[in-house]
Amino acid sequence: MSEHSLGSLPSNPSGNDAILLEGSGAAPPRRRATDRIAEDTSALTRFEQDQLAREFADIERASAALRLGEPALRSWSNPATPPVPNKPRPLWLLIGVLWLSTAIITVGALAAIATLAG
């Protein structure tokens, strides 16, 4: 087993085999990204929030002016009525048309062969 030096051993250890670890220097703990919560109330952050609020207000004013100027325009995000899908035609109708056209072509081919051979 390798020995690691994590601190100084007491000069007079007691008989209960306890080892006290003492750091050589108490370094401050490292900072995490979540520790920045208190710093986020800086003037720059308040300026950014104010700027965002002003931009939202500008967008709202522009959209209100556009609605007044062009009342015929619709909003794409809020459609008036959802589109109704067309009722599909029954599949049996398509199959019947295919069989009928095949029968007509077959009868026509047989009539042509009978006329030419006859």
C-alpha positions as CSV (number, residue, x, y, z in Angstrom):
1,M,0.0,0.0,0.0
2,S,1.4,3.4,-1.0
3,E,1.7,6.1,1.6
4,H,0.2,9.5,0.9
5,S,1.0,12.6,2.9
6,L,-2.3,14.4,3.4
7,G,-1.1,16.5,6.3
8,S,0.9,16.4,9.4
9,L,0.5,13.7,12.0
10,P,0.1,14.7,15.6
11,S,3.2,14.5,17.7
12,N,1.5,12.6,20.5
13,P,-1.1,10.3,18.9
14,S,-3.5,8.6,21.2
15,G,-3.9,4.9,21.4
16,N,-7.2,4.7,19.4
17,D,-5.4,4.8,16.0
18,A,-7.0,8.0,15.0
19,I,-5.1,10.2,12.5
20,L,-5.9,13.8,12.3
21,L,-5.5,15.4,8.9
22,E,-4.5,19.1,8.8
23,G,-4.0,21.0,5.6
24,S,-0.8,22.8,5.1
25,G,-2.7,25.9,4.1
26,A,-6.3,26.7,4.1
27,A,-7.0,27.5,0.5
28,P,-10.3,29.0,-0.3
29,P,-12.7,26.6,-2.0
30,R,-13.0,26.9,-5.8
31,R,-16.0,28.8,-7.1
32,R,-18.7,27.2,-9.1
33,A,-20.9,28.6,-11.9
34,T,-23.9,28.5,-9.6
35,D,-22.1,30.9,-7.2
36,R,-22.7,33.7,-9.7
37,I,-26.3,34.1,-8.7
38,A,-25.5,37.0,-6.4
39,E,-23.3,38.6,-9.1
40,D,-26.1,38.5,-11.7
41,T,-27.8,41.6,-10.3
42,S,-25.1,43.8,-11.7
43,A,-25.8,46.9,-13.6
44,L,-25.1,45.2,-16.9
45,T,-27.7,42.5,-16.3
46,R,-30.3,45.2,-15.3
47,F,-29.4,47.1,-18.5
48,E,-29.9,43.9,-20.6
49,Q,-33.3,43.2,-19.0
50,D,-34.4,46.8,-19.6
51,Q,-33.2,46.6,-23.2
52,L,-35.2,43.4,-23.7
53,A,-38.3,45.0,-22.2
54,R,-37.9,48.0,-24.6
55,E,-37.5,45.7,-27.6
56,F,-40.7,43.7,-26.6
57,A,-42.6,47.0,-26.3
58,D,-41.3,48.1,-29.7
59,I,-42.5,44.8,-31.3
60,E,-45.9,45.2,-29.7
61,R,-46.2,48.8,-30.9
62,A,-45.2,47.8,-34.4
63,S,-47.7,44.9,-34.5
64,A,-50.5,47.1,-33.2
65,A,-49.7,49.7,-36.0
66,L,-49.7,47.0,-38.6
67,R,-53.0,45.6,-37.4
68,L,-54.5,49.1,-37.7
69,G,-52.9,49.8,-41.1
70,E,-53.7,46.4,-42.7
71,P,-56.7,44.9,-40.9
72,A,-57.0,42.2,-43.7
73,L,-53.8,40.6,-42.7
74,R,-54.1,37.5,-40.5
75,S,-51.8,36.1,-37.9
76,W,-50.0,32.9,-38.9
77,S,-49.7,31.8,-35.3
78,N,-53.4,32.2,-34.6
79,P,-55.4,30.9,-37.6
80,A,-59.1,31.7,-37.5
81,T,-60.3,28.2,-38.4
82,P,-58.3,25.1,-38.7
83,P,-58.3,23.6,-42.2
84,V,-60.7,20.8,-42.7
85,P,-59.1,17.8,-44.4
86,N,-60.9,16.5,-47.5
87,K,-62.9,13.3,-47.1
88,P,-60.9,10.7,-49.0
89,R,-62.6,8.7,-51.7
90,P,-63.2,5.1,-51.0
91,L,-60.5,2.7,-52.1
92,W,-63.0,0.3,-53.7
93,L,-64.0,2.9,-56.2
94,L,-60.3,3.2,-57.4
95,I,-60.0,-0.6,-57.6
96,G,-63.3,-0.8,-59.6
97,V,-62.1,1.8,-62.1
98,L,-58.8,-0.1,-62.6
99,W,-60.6,-3.4,-63.2
100,L,-63.1,-1.8,-65.6
101,S,-60.3,-0.1,-67.7
102,T,-58.4,-3.4,-67.8
103,A,-61.5,-5.2,-69.1
104,I,-62.1,-2.5,-71.8
105,I,-58.5,-2.7,-73.0
106,T,-58.6,-6.5,-73.1
107,V,-61.9,-6.5,-75.1
108,G,-60.5,-4.0,-77.5
109,A,-57.3,-6.0,-78.0
110,L,-59.3,-9.2,-78.6
111,A,-61.6,-7.3,-81.1
112,A,-58.5,-6.0,-82.9
113,I,-56.9,-9.5,-83.1
114,A,-60.2,-11.0,-84.3
115,T,-60.5,-8.3,-87.0
116,L,-56.9,-8.8,-88.3
117,A,-57.0,-12.6,-88.1
118,G,-60.5,-13.0,-89.5
